[in-house]
């Protein structure tokens, strides 16, 4: 029993003191975009309708937030980069996701924004001249 604990401790010490197999970086950005739509369809006789942009349905003035989270890992011959993004129209229903107990409010599922994969980059270097 003691030999097993010593072996596990020895493996942990060697594992934690050895160099890392990959360097991982995390990054993110947040942009707030004030927007105003007026006479969006160029028809002066009709009132403005809702339009769909990256954040969802919008009409008139609104604030849209673009949130990006990403990570990048590199090894000797490979690299991985993934960026996720959420576009949210900033209002009470999307700013405070914990306000409602369920995930639905009326006919609107998930009152907050969802992150989706915006970009993925997977690279492997077979040789200095061939990278996939």
HUTA-V31515 format. One record per residue. N is the residue number from 0. RES is the residue in one letter. OMEGA is omega in degrees with one decimal (none if undefined). Layout:
N/RES/OMEGA
N/RES/OMEGA
//
This chain:
0/X/178.7
1/X/179.8
2/X/178.1
3/X/178.4
4/X/178.6
5/X/179.1
6/X/178.4
7/X/178.3
8/X/178.7
9/X/178.0
10/X/177.9
11/X/179.9
12/X/179.4
13/X/-179.4
14/X/-178.8
15/X/-178.8
16/X/179.4
17/X/-179.9
18/X/-178.8
19/X/177.9
20/X/-179.4
21/X/173.0
22/X/-177.5
23/X/177.2
24/X/174.9
25/X/-179.4
26/X/178.7
27/X/175.8
28/X/174.6
29/X/177.8
30/X/174.0
31/X/-174.8
32/X/174.0
33/X/-174.2
34/X/176.5
35/X/176.1
36/X/173.8
37/X/-179.6
38/X/-173.8
39/X/-179.4
40/X/178.9
41/X/177.7
42/X/-177.7
43/X/-176.0
44/X/-176.9
45/X/176.2
46/X/-177.2
47/X/176.8
48/X/173.3
49/X/174.4
50/X/178.9
51/X/172.4
52/X/-175.5
53/X/-176.7
54/X/-178.8
55/X/-179.9
56/X/-179.7
57/X/177.3
58/X/178.1
59/X/-178.4
60/X/177.4
61/X/174.3
62/X/177.4
63/X/177.5
64/X/175.2
65/X/-176.4
66/X/179.1
67/X/173.9
68/X/-178.7
69/X/175.1
70/X/-179.4
71/X/178.2
72/X/-179.2
73/X/171.7
74/X/179.8
75/X/-175.3
76/X/-175.5
77/X/172.6
78/X/179.0
79/X/177.5
80/X/177.7
81/X/177.9
82/X/173.9
83/X/-176.1
84/X/172.5
85/X/173.5
86/X/-173.0
87/X/168.1
88/X/-173.4
89/X/174.3
90/X/-175.5
91/X/-176.1
92/X/-178.3
93/X/-178.4
94/X/-177.6
95/X/-176.6
96/X/-176.9
97/X/-176.5
98/X/-177.4
99/X/-178.1
100/X/-179.1
101/X/179.1
102/X/-179.0
103/X/171.1
104/X/-175.2
105/X/178.6
106/X/-178.6
107/X/176.8
108/X/175.3
109/X/-173.1
110/X/176.8
111/X/179.0
112/X/178.2
113/X/176.9
114/X/174.8
115/X/-179.7
116/X/179.4
117/X/-176.8
118/X/174.2
119/X/178.4
120/X/179.3
121/X/-178.5
122/X/173.3
123/X/-179.1
124/X/176.7
125/X/176.7
126/X/179.1
127/X/-178.5
128/X/-176.4
129/X/178.2
130/X/-178.4
131/X/none
//
